[in-house]
Amino acid sequence: MSRYTYDFHIHSCLSPCADNDMTPSNIAGMATLAGVNIMALTDHNTVKNCPAFFKAAKQNGIIPIAGMELTTAEDIHVVCLFEKLDEALQFGEEIEKHRILIKNRTDIFGDQLIMDEQDNIIGTDEYLLSNATDISIDEAPIIVGRFNGVCYPAHIDRTSNGIIATLGDFPPTPDFNLAEIYDAEKIEEYRYKYPILGEKRLLVSSDAHYLWDIRDAESYLEIDDEPYSSDLVRKNLFKLLRGEE
């Protein structure tokens, strides 16, 4: 078992609210400086920058995770993570069917840049990525599960798009075994206010939209990595996230 620092909630320049400097290579380089071992790219309702991030992360010695921050029909943010890049890309294709297409206003929301691993712009998404899909909070785990992913509510301690602020409580269903909290100092407060959280693993991530948002490594998980390979670490990480270990 080894200690792996992580950040499972990072936005690239493809997310409309993220800075254009949040390129795959810049993110991976900043993760190295911050001491993060495992990082997930989780753009709003898309995974189109995950292939470039995978290559950039590997060049910087970071174990990459393909992910997405899904916006449900209730406007709740849900972190979705996938063990395999190809399954994440298939999930991304599925989400395309559920997006509500509104033309992006680049002057308001940003450019939504798709990039390669050298940070060359290879495309843009012309429709706003941050608005709600037609997928409900109850449907989200079912759809994510079809692509062997795991999902959980994002930043439950924030008023914007958090499940508690939106619904007034942390619901018993869907039965998430994980939840994300933005401020680690609020963990005990939230476990006290919402006893259901005592049954769940709380993950602390940065929800970084700017390079300076990427935090110095503090949060970690103990993961079996013998004999070492990044694929084994990723496999055992997902066992942990699924509650199989």
VMD Tcl script that draws the C-alpha trace (Angstrom):
set ca {
  {0.00 0.00 0.00}
  {1.22 3.46 -0.85}
  {-0.12 6.95 -0.26}
  {-1.34 8.71 -3.40}
  {-2.31 12.37 -3.36}
  {-5.22 13.20 -5.63}
  {-7.43 15.86 -7.15}
  {-10.50 14.46 -8.90}
  {-12.10 17.74 -9.98}
  {-10.21 19.86 -12.51}
  {-11.53 21.93 -15.43}
  {-9.65 22.61 -18.64}
  {-10.05 25.47 -21.11}
  {-12.93 23.49 -22.65}
  {-15.14 24.35 -19.69}
  {-16.81 27.71 -20.36}
  {-15.99 29.11 -16.92}
  {-12.33 28.02 -16.97}
  {-9.35 30.12 -17.99}
  {-7.78 29.56 -21.41}
  {-4.47 28.89 -19.64}
  {-5.99 25.66 -18.27}
  {-4.50 23.64 -21.12}
  {-3.81 19.91 -20.77}
  {-0.05 20.44 -20.53}
  {-0.31 23.37 -18.13}
  {-2.64 21.43 -15.85}
  {-0.32 18.41 -15.82}
  {2.72 20.60 -15.17}
  {0.98 22.41 -12.32}
  {-0.09 19.06 -10.84}
  {3.56 18.03 -10.76}
  {4.54 21.25 -9.00}
  {1.69 20.78 -6.51}
  {2.75 17.20 -5.73}
  {-0.46 15.59 -6.99}
  {-0.04 11.92 -7.98}
  {-3.47 11.20 -9.49}
  {-5.59 13.80 -11.26}
  {-8.96 13.67 -13.02}
  {-10.01 16.06 -15.75}
  {-13.71 16.84 -15.27}
  {-14.97 19.41 -17.74}
  {-18.62 20.39 -17.78}
  {-20.70 17.82 -19.71}
  {-17.82 16.76 -21.98}
  {-14.70 14.57 -22.06}
  {-13.22 15.93 -25.29}
  {-9.99 17.17 -23.69}
  {-9.36 13.91 -21.82}
  {-7.28 12.26 -24.60}
  {-4.86 15.21 -24.65}
  {-4.78 15.32 -20.86}
  {-3.92 11.61 -20.68}
  {-0.87 12.14 -22.87}
  {0.23 15.32 -21.09}
  {-0.22 13.75 -17.65}
  {1.83 10.70 -18.54}
  {4.62 12.97 -19.81}
  {4.62 14.66 -16.39}
  {4.46 11.48 -14.30}
  {0.84 12.02 -13.26}
  {-1.66 9.14 -13.27}
  {-4.59 10.52 -15.31}
  {-8.28 9.80 -14.77}
  {-10.87 10.58 -17.44}
  {-13.91 12.31 -16.00}
  {-16.73 14.78 -16.39}
  {-18.71 17.14 -14.21}
  {-22.24 16.31 -15.27}
  {-25.01 18.86 -14.72}
  {-28.26 17.07 -13.99}
  {-31.75 18.24 -14.93}
  {-32.08 19.61 -11.38}
  {-28.90 21.69 -11.94}
  {-26.89 19.51 -9.54}
  {-23.22 18.92 -10.36}
  {-22.08 15.30 -10.30}
  {-18.46 14.14 -10.68}
  {-18.22 11.15 -13.04}
  {-14.96 9.16 -13.20}
  {-13.93 6.30 -15.50}
  {-11.21 3.71 -15.18}
  {-10.67 3.51 -18.93}
  {-10.37 6.39 -21.36}
  {-12.35 4.64 -24.09}
  {-15.29 4.09 -21.73}
  {-15.19 7.76 -20.76}
  {-15.28 8.72 -24.44}
  {-18.27 6.44 -24.99}
  {-19.97 8.08 -22.02}
  {-19.23 11.46 -23.56}
  {-20.97 10.38 -26.76}
  {-24.00 9.33 -24.71}
  {-24.12 12.69 -22.92}
  {-24.17 14.47 -26.28}
  {-27.66 13.02 -26.75}
  {-28.84 14.58 -23.49}
  {-27.44 18.09 -23.80}
  {-29.78 21.04 -24.21}
  {-28.14 22.98 -27.01}
  {-27.77 26.71 -26.43}
  {-25.28 28.65 -28.52}
  {-22.25 29.65 -26.49}
  {-21.62 33.36 -25.99}
  {-17.83 33.44 -26.02}
  {-17.84 37.07 -24.91}
  {-19.63 36.02 -21.70}
  {-18.73 32.39 -21.03}
  {-15.40 31.80 -22.77}
  {-14.03 29.99 -25.80}
  {-14.53 26.26 -24.91}
  {-11.26 25.10 -26.52}
  {-10.53 21.51 -27.56}
  {-6.78 20.85 -27.56}
  {-4.14 18.25 -28.33}
  {-1.33 17.22 -25.99}
  {0.94 20.00 -27.33}
  {-1.75 22.55 -26.40}
  {-2.65 23.23 -30.00}
  {-6.27 24.23 -30.52}
  {-7.95 21.57 -32.63}
  {-11.55 22.69 -32.23}
  {-14.19 24.35 -30.12}
  {-17.63 23.44 -28.84}
  {-20.12 25.96 -30.21}
  {-22.83 25.12 -27.67}
  {-22.68 26.11 -24.01}
  {-21.39 23.21 -21.93}
  {-22.31 24.30 -18.41}
  {-26.10 24.29 -18.65}
  {-28.26 21.41 -17.41}
  {-28.73 18.17 -19.31}
  {-32.02 16.25 -19.32}
  {-30.54 13.53 -17.05}
  {-32.02 13.46 -13.54}
  {-30.00 12.89 -10.38}
  {-31.66 9.44 -10.12}
  {-30.69 8.52 -13.68}
  {-27.08 9.70 -13.45}
  {-25.62 6.67 -11.57}
  {-27.47 4.27 -13.88}
  {-26.08 5.85 -17.04}
  {-22.57 6.22 -15.59}
  {-22.68 2.58 -14.49}
  {-23.38 1.43 -18.02}
  {-19.87 2.67 -18.88}
  {-18.27 1.16 -15.75}
  {-17.82 4.55 -14.13}
  {-18.43 5.88 -10.65}
  {-20.20 9.12 -9.82}
  {-20.99 11.22 -6.77}
  {-22.32 14.69 -5.93}
  {-19.81 17.52 -6.32}
  {-18.98 20.24 -3.76}
  {-21.82 19.39 -1.38}
  {-20.76 22.25 0.89}
  {-21.33 24.96 -1.73}
  {-24.54 26.79 -2.53}
  {-24.00 26.80 -6.28}
  {-25.08 23.49 -7.88}
  {-24.54 21.47 -4.70}
  {-26.98 18.66 -3.98}
  {-27.74 19.84 -0.44}
  {-28.32 23.47 -1.42}
  {-30.50 22.38 -4.35}
  {-32.60 19.69 -2.63}
  {-32.42 20.93 0.96}
  {-30.80 17.71 2.23}
  {-28.56 14.85 1.17}
  {-31.11 12.33 -0.17}
  {-30.97 8.60 0.68}
  {-31.45 7.78 -2.99}
  {-29.61 7.44 -5.23}
  {-27.37 5.60 -2.81}
  {-24.04 7.32 -3.45}
  {-21.20 5.84 -1.41}
  {-19.04 8.90 -2.13}
  {-19.45 12.65 -2.03}
  {-17.14 15.56 -2.72}
  {-16.54 18.37 -0.28}
  {-14.71 21.53 -1.30}
  {-13.53 22.70 2.10}
  {-11.93 19.93 4.16}
  {-12.44 21.94 7.34}
  {-16.21 21.47 6.95}
  {-16.13 17.66 6.96}
  {-17.03 17.24 10.62}
  {-19.65 20.00 10.46}
  {-21.37 18.35 7.51}
  {-21.21 14.87 9.01}
  {-22.91 16.30 12.11}
  {-25.60 18.20 10.17}
  {-26.27 15.34 7.75}
  {-25.78 11.97 9.52}
  {-26.18 10.09 6.23}
  {-22.70 11.35 5.31}
  {-21.24 9.22 8.08}
  {-21.78 6.22 5.81}
  {-19.92 7.81 2.89}
  {-16.32 8.49 1.91}
  {-15.86 12.23 1.50}
  {-13.34 13.24 -1.16}
  {-11.74 16.69 -1.11}
  {-10.97 18.24 -4.50}
  {-10.23 21.72 -5.80}
  {-12.76 22.26 -8.62}
  {-9.94 24.25 -10.22}
  {-10.85 26.64 -13.06}
  {-7.55 28.56 -12.98}
  {-4.00 27.27 -12.64}
  {-3.65 28.96 -9.26}
  {-6.73 27.08 -8.03}
  {-4.83 23.78 -8.16}
  {-3.99 23.09 -4.53}
  {-0.80 21.78 -3.05}
  {-1.26 18.06 -2.45}
  {-2.97 17.36 0.86}
  {-5.76 14.85 0.21}
  {-4.65 11.26 -0.27}
  {-5.81 7.67 -0.52}
  {-3.94 4.50 0.42}
  {-3.81 2.29 -2.67}
  {-2.30 -1.15 -3.23}
  {0.33 -0.76 -5.99}
  {2.45 -3.91 -5.92}
  {3.87 -4.76 -8.41}
  {3.71 -1.13 -9.52}
  {2.06 0.04 -12.70}
  {-0.16 3.04 -13.33}
  {-2.84 0.71 -14.67}
  {-2.79 -1.27 -11.41}
  {-3.04 1.92 -9.34}
  {-5.98 3.08 -11.45}
  {-7.67 -0.34 -11.21}
  {-7.29 -0.49 -7.43}
  {-8.35 3.13 -7.07}
  {-11.66 2.32 -8.73}
  {-12.13 -0.71 -6.48}
  {-11.73 1.68 -3.57}
  {-14.14 4.23 -5.04}
  {-16.73 1.51 -5.68}
  {-16.42 0.33 -2.09}
  {-14.95 -3.04 -3.10}
  {-11.93 -2.62 -0.82}
}
mol new
graphics top color blue
foreach p $ca { graphics top sphere $p radius 0.5 }
foreach p [lrange $ca 0 end-1] q [lrange $ca 1 end] { graphics top cylinder $p $q radius 0.2 }
display resetview
